[in-house]
Every structure is written in structure tokens, then in C-alpha cells.
Amino acid sequence: MNKCWFKPKDYGWGFGVPTAWQGWVALCFLILLILTIAFVDGLVSHTNGVPLKSILRFIIDVVIISVLFCLLFQGKVEGGLKWRWGKEGQQ
């Protein structure tokens, strides 16, 4: 059973809106993971500003998590994960 969990984006590369409950669970998990990383990296706990080191660490962590998300779920996008120039036949 290889049901697609996400619609493709109309323009660009990436995932669109989830179309199955599994896609919504994966998206919620990704958001929860990013919020947890923000807390662990110290973006939430500073009252006098956030150090640059914490911001850079957060950006690196989000990039790594996003790449892993794309690698894990690339087969769950309708039509595959590829660059798109708009809907087919629309010019």
C-alpha cells in the first residue's frame, strides 16, 4: 500500500498540503520537533535577547531535520518530489 500522504506544490520543490491522516501526523510531528529544538537550543529561555550561537545552532538543526523529513517522506508525495513549474497544461 503506497498511498500518497501529500499533494505536490504547484510551483517549486517541496511538499504541499497533506491529503491523508498520516501526512497530518508527520507534519504535526515535524512542527513539534522544531518547537522542541527551539526550546533545547535556548531560543525560548533567554529574557535579555538570544545569543547568536543559539540562533545559528537552531538554523542548522532545522535544516538537518527538514532534509531528513524530505528524505523520509519523498515517496509519499503524489507524483514524486521534484521541481514543478505550475499545473500541467496551464500556460
N, C-alpha and C positions, 0 to 999 in steps of 0.2 A: 504494500500500500504506500504509494508515493504521492499523497495529496499535497498540493501546494498550500503553504501557510500564508504567503504574502503576494500581493499584486505587485507588478513591477512599476517603477516610476515612469512617468511619461517622458521626462527629459533627464538626461544624466545617468549616473551609475548609482545603483543602490536599491534599497528595499522601499516598497510603497506601504500602503495600509495593510494590516493583517486581515486575512479573509477567513481564517479558521481560529478556533479557540486556542490551538497550540501556538499560533503566531502571537496572539494576545498574551499568553503566558510567557513566551520568550521575550517579548517586548517589555512587559512588566518586570521580568527578572533583570533585564539589561538596565532599566531605569533604577531599580532598587540597588543594583550593583554599583552604578555610577554615584548614587547618593551615598552609599556606604564608603566608597573610595574618597569622596569629598570629605566625609567625616574623619576617616583614618588619616588622610593627608593633612588634616588640620585646617581646612578651609572654613569650617563652621565654628571652631572653638576660640578663635582669636577675636579679641574685642578692640584692639588698637591697630587693626589692619592685618593683612595676611602677608607673610614673608614671600618674597619672590621664589625661594626654593620650594615652598609648598605649592605655589601655583604651577611651576614647571613640572613638579612631580605629578600633580593632578592631570595636567595635559598629556604627559607621557603615558600615564595609566589609562586614561580614556582612549587614547589612540590604540594602545595594545588590546584593550577589551573590545573595542569596535572592530578591529581586524579579526580577532578571534570569533566574534559574533558572525561576521561576514563569511569566514571560512566554514564555520559550523553549519550555517543555515543557507548557504548559497544554492543548494539543491532544492530548497523549499520555495523558491521564487518562481512564479508562473512564467515559463519561457526562459528561465535561467537568469543569472546575474550578469548583465552586460550593459554596455553603453547604449542609450536609446536617444533618438532624435525626434521623438514625438510619436503619436499613434500612427500605425501603418496606414498608408493611403491618404493621410491628411497632409496636404501641401498647400 
